[in-house]
Amino acid sequence: MSNFDLEKQESTLFIDIGNTALKVGFKSDGKWKLNTYKTTEEAAKQVINHPYPVRRIILSSVRETIKDAFEKEVESHLIHEILIKDIDKTTLEYQTPETLGIDRYLGCFGAQIHTNKAVVVIDAGSACTIDYMDEDGVFKGGVIMPGLTSILNIFEKTAPQLPKIKLKFPKHFPGKSTTESLELGQIVFFIDGISKMLERFTSLYGDYDLFLNGGDAESVNELIGFKGQVNKKLLFDGMEKMIKLR
């Protein structure tokens, strides 16, 4: 491949800095290629060793300290961070936008590429967020609750003598064993909470399309009866859509 061919390649990288991991993504032949890293050093290494010249890095972050550490590892002049202040305020029906995690907005914004309806996006990560954006692209707000993994680990330190449970619904109600009782109190409690919130969105706003992303997206979708579309690239779709609007 000639240098001319290399220069023609897509050279925009997208970085998602979440609570527990960094994801690096880029488009190749119209499809996202994503890699997940636990440390800034690992993520920066991919950026530095990217096969094509990197002209710019589009970044979203919910962890300021990790973002700062990442910027020290790469050429920071290439980085453009998408911030809440970059969003058209007429599309934010939220009383405290300065506290809104940019990932919540971008997930909904990206989901709207895949439908012409209102969307609810469940981001099933270390925290579980459930957010609503109407068909006109107005972010209406949502719910923040502990994530599935957080719920399952809740007794790890406070009551380590309790048995570990598997990711399944119990056979009985009320629970006929300590394991079943824990399954009811953790898994069913979590899923019933999600189901109730989805019912509230329907009652308030009417019909919508449901999307799930995040590390536990498949598990949560299975537990709620496969009601949504799993798409772990929604935030990247949202970032790309944001820069195309500029």
C-alpha positions in Angstrom: 0.0 0.0 0.0 1.4 3.4 -1.0 1.7 6.4 1.3 -1.0 8.0 -0.8 -3.3 5.1 -0.1 -2.6 5.4 3.7 -3.4 9.1 3.7 -6.8 8.4 2.1 -7.8 6.0 5.0 -10.1 7.1 7.7 -7.9 8.5 10.5 -10.4 9.7 13.1 -10.3 7.7 16.3 -13.1 7.7 18.9 -12.4 7.2 22.6 -15.0 6.4 25.2 -13.7 6.7 28.8 -16.2 5.0 31.1 -16.2 4.2 34.8 -14.2 1.0 34.5 -12.7 0.9 31.0 -11.5 2.8 27.9 -12.9 1.9 24.5 -11.1 2.9 21.3 -13.0 2.8 18.0 -12.7 3.6 14.4 -14.6 3.0 11.2 -13.3 0.6 8.6 -15.4 -0.1 5.5 -18.3 1.6 7.2 -18.2 -0.7 10.2 -17.0 0.0 13.7 -13.9 -1.7 15.1 -13.8 -1.5 18.9 -11.2 -2.5 21.5 -11.6 -2.3 25.2 -8.8 -1.5 27.6 -8.4 -1.4 31.4 -5.6 1.2 31.5 -4.7 4.4 29.8 -1.4 3.0 28.8 -3.0 0.2 26.9 -5.4 2.5 25.1 -2.7 5.0 24.3 -0.6 2.2 22.8 -3.3 1.4 20.2 -3.6 5.1 19.4 0.1 5.5 18.9 0.4 2.3 16.9 -2.7 2.9 14.8 -2.0 1.6 11.2 -3.2 4.9 9.6 -2.2 8.5 10.3 -4.4 9.9 13.2 -5.5 13.4 12.3 -7.9 13.7 15.3 -9.2 12.0 18.3 -12.9 12.4 19.3 -13.3 11.7 23.0 -16.1 11.4 25.5 -15.4 10.9 29.2 -17.1 10.4 32.5 -13.8 10.1 34.5 -11.8 13.3 34.5 -8.7 11.8 36.1 -8.5 9.0 33.6 -9.0 11.4 30.8 -6.2 13.6 32.0 -3.9 10.5 32.3 -4.8 9.4 28.8 -4.1 12.9 27.4 -0.6 12.7 28.9 0.0 9.5 27.0 -0.9 10.8 23.5 -0.5 14.0 21.5 -3.2 16.0 23.3 -3.5 18.6 20.5 -5.2 15.9 18.4 -8.0 15.5 21.0 -11.4 17.1 20.8 -13.6 16.2 23.8 -17.4 16.3 23.3 -18.9 18.1 26.3 -22.4 18.8 27.5 -21.9 22.5 26.5 -21.5 21.3 22.9 -25.1 20.1 22.8 -27.9 22.3 21.6 -29.6 23.4 24.8 -33.0 23.1 23.1 -32.5 19.3 23.0 -31.8 19.0 26.7 -34.9 18.9 29.0 -32.8 18.4 32.1 -32.6 20.7 35.1 -28.9 20.1 35.8 -27.1 19.6 32.5 -23.7 20.4 34.1 -24.1 17.1 36.0 -25.3 15.0 33.1 -22.9 12.2 32.0 -22.2 12.8 28.3 -22.4 9.1 27.7 -26.1 9.1 28.6 -26.9 11.7 26.0 -24.7 10.2 23.3 -26.2 6.8 23.8 -29.7 8.1 23.0 -28.4 10.3 20.3 -26.7 7.4 18.6 -29.7 5.1 19.0 -31.8 7.5 16.9 -29.7 6.7 13.9 -31.4 3.3 13.9 -35.0 4.4 14.2 -37.4 7.3 13.5 -39.2 6.8 16.8 -38.5 7.9 20.4 -35.9 5.8 22.2 -35.2 4.4 25.6 -31.6 3.3 26.1 -30.5 1.0 28.9 -26.7 1.3 29.5 -26.0 -1.8 31.5 -22.6 -1.2 33.0 -21.2 -0.7 36.4 -24.1 1.6 36.8 -27.3 1.0 35.0 -28.9 4.0 33.3 -32.2 4.1 31.6 -32.8 7.2 29.5 -35.4 8.6 27.2 -35.1 10.8 24.1 -38.2 11.7 22.0 -38.5 11.4 18.3 -37.4 15.0 17.8 -34.1 14.3 19.6 -35.0 16.0 22.9 -33.3 14.2 25.9 -35.9 14.0 28.6 -33.9 12.4 31.4 -33.9 9.0 33.0 -32.9 6.8 35.9 -29.5 5.8 37.5 -29.4 2.6 39.4 -26.7 0.1 40.5 -25.6 -2.1 37.6 -26.2 -5.9 37.5 -22.6 -6.7 38.5 -22.8 -4.3 41.4 -26.1 -5.8 42.6 -24.6 -9.4 42.4 -21.6 -8.3 44.4 -23.5 -6.3 47.0 -23.0 -8.8 49.8 -19.4 -9.7 49.0 -17.9 -7.6 51.8 -20.9 -7.2 54.2 -22.1 -10.8 54.3 -19.5 -13.0 52.6 -21.0 -16.1 54.2 -24.0 -16.0 51.9 -23.9 -18.3 48.9 -23.0 -17.1 45.4 -25.9 -17.1 43.0 -26.1 -17.7 39.3 -27.7 -15.3 36.8 -31.2 -16.9 36.6 -34.7 -16.4 37.9 -35.7 -18.6 40.9 -38.3 -21.3 40.5 -40.4 -20.3 43.5 -41.9 -17.2 45.2 -41.3 -16.7 48.0 -37.8 -18.3 47.9 -37.7 -21.8 49.3 -33.9 -21.7 49.9 -31.3 -19.1 50.8 -30.1 -19.2 47.2 -33.6 -18.6 45.8 -34.2 -15.9 48.3 -31.0 -14.2 47.2 -32.0 -14.6 43.5 -35.3 -12.9 44.3 -33.6 -10.1 46.3 -30.9 -9.4 43.7 -31.8 -10.5 40.2 -35.6 -10.2 40.3 -35.3 -7.0 42.3 -33.0 -5.6 39.6 -35.1 -6.7 36.6 -38.4 -5.7 38.3 -36.9 -2.3 38.8 -36.0 -2.0 35.1 -39.4 -3.3 34.0 -41.2 -0.8 36.2 -39.2 2.1 34.8 -40.0 1.0 31.2 -43.7 0.9 32.1 -43.4 4.4 33.5 -41.8 5.7 30.3 -44.6 4.1 28.3 -47.3 5.5 30.5 -45.8 9.0 30.3 -44.7 9.2 26.7 -46.2 6.3 24.7 -44.4 4.1 22.3 -40.6 4.0 21.8 -37.9 1.6 20.6 -35.7 0.0 23.3 -31.9 -0.3 23.0 -29.3 -1.8 25.3 -25.6 -1.2 25.5 -22.9 -1.7 28.1 -21.0 -4.8 29.3 -24.1 -6.6 30.7 -26.4 -5.7 27.8 -27.0 -9.2 26.5 -27.6 -10.6 30.0 -30.1 -7.8 30.9 -31.9 -8.2 27.6 -32.3 -11.9 28.2 -33.6 -11.4 31.7 -36.2 -8.8 30.6 -37.4 -11.2 27.8 -35.5 -9.9 24.8 -37.5 -6.8 24.6 -34.7 -4.6 23.2 -32.0 -4.3 20.5 -28.5 -4.9 21.8 -26.1 -2.5 20.2 -22.8 -1.7 22.0 -21.8 0.9 19.5 -24.5 3.4 20.3 -22.2 5.9 22.0 -19.7 5.8 19.1 -22.7 6.3 16.7 -23.6 9.3 18.8 -20.1 10.8 18.8 -19.8 10.4 15.0 -23.2 11.9 14.5 -22.2 14.9 16.7 -19.1 15.7 14.7 -21.0 15.3 11.4 -23.4 18.0 12.5 -20.6 20.5 13.0 
